[in-house]
Amino acid sequence: MEFELSSDQKLFLATARDFLDKEYPLDRIRRTGEEMVGFDRDWWARAAELGWTALLVPEELGGGSISGNGVRDLALLAEELGTGLAPGALLPTNVVLAGLVAAHGTGPDHTAKIEAVVTGESIASWAVYEPEGQWDPLAPAVTASPLDGGGFRLDGTKDRVEAAGQADLLLVTAATPDGTAQFLVPAAADGVTVEPQWSLDLARKFGAVRFDGVEVAESALVGRPGDVRAVDRQLQVALVVQCAEVCGGLVRMFDATLRWAFDRYAFGRPIASYQALKHRFADMRTWIEACQATTSAAAAAVQEEAAEAAKLVSVAKAFVGDRSLTILQDCVQIHGGIGVTWEHDLHLFLRRATADHSLYGTPDEHRRRVAGLAGL
């Protein structure tokens, strides 16, 4: 783990925190609640100017990281934004950029689209989920049938596409005769229909996207059919960002609960002084440190494109996914009745962690994935 950040990293994170606190405080998320339709595009463009979309993109394509370690910088940013439940398209946009960069030079050129997403001019999202819980990006049910005159025809439905209603570009995984392939499809293309979906997480919106005979040119291909290295990279980046965001929320709610325990008196003394709660706080702090450690190890492996990266991101997702809910439920219990009220912040973070528990695979699915990678 990196215990000391550079001055540039500290400035980058402080700027992101100040920007989020000013533009999207938790009260704004709570106030809009179920009526929230997403984030403001102008706000996201200003976030892109701060470098939120550039960390995984090389300088020659319009990007650049803070420390030279783009994945680590992105994980640090995600953890910082997780403390404020950032509503923007940090995860979907960076996942799409990770795939476009990984496939750059192996298929059609998407340089212009990469630059547009980095600047915030365009918003992109990864359309990978499918109905009935299908999340494996290498086994899509959406089909891409070759057309006689060239190009492909997309048919099928993608489920739980983050920021689907605001995305300009959709990176779609689909099955072709030559294997799994990805296509960069304009959200406004003929045959594309977006239907908003209810979300437990008040800060993020999702949508189901239907492709009814959507015709795309071969230039829409990202990489080559059957080459899934970019897809693997995208999933790894998605899990690192997700786990880092949850870690940020855990730290904020644990600190808030600890302060509450010292302020709340029972039988003439702070409840934090009782031995039973001391043990619970010690366990929670240990679990949070472990969540951060596994996430940091996963980020380092993904940055280095290590052979063990796939295993480590699944280890992080399995551990963080389970422990985050245990920690937050403990925080709710220690707060007592106010911990489940609308006015309290706790339910906002519990909603985020519960939604992330199943997104991009449940902890059980990732434990099975680890076992498979180990040959068990």
Salt bridges, closest charged atoms under 4 A:
GLU2 OE1 - ARG72 NE 3.75
GLU4 OE2 - LYS10 NZ 3.22
GLU23 OE2 - ARG46 NH1 3.19
ASP27 OD1 - ARG30 NH1 2.68
GLU80 OE1 - ARG17 NH1 3.04
GLU130 OE2 - LYS158 NZ 2.85
ASP155 OD2 - ARG153 NE 2.77
ASP159 OD2 - ARG160 NE 3.24
ASP168 OD2 - ARG41 NH2 2.76
GLU195 OE1 - ARG210 NH1 3.51
ASP201 OD2 - ARG204 NE 2.71
ASP201 OD2 - ARG352 NE 2.31
ASP227 OD2 - ARG224 NH2 3.70
ASP227 OD2 - ARG229 NH2 2.68
GLU245 OE1 - ARG352 NH1 3.79
GLU289 OE2 - ARG285 NH2 3.41
ASP322 OD1 - HIS357 NE2 3.59
ASP322 OD2 - ARG367 NH1 2.91
ASP330 OD1 - ARG280 NH2 2.66
ASP345 OD1 - ARG30 NH2 2.20
ASP356 OD1 - ARG204 NH2 2.75
ASP364 OD1 - ARG367 NH2 2.57
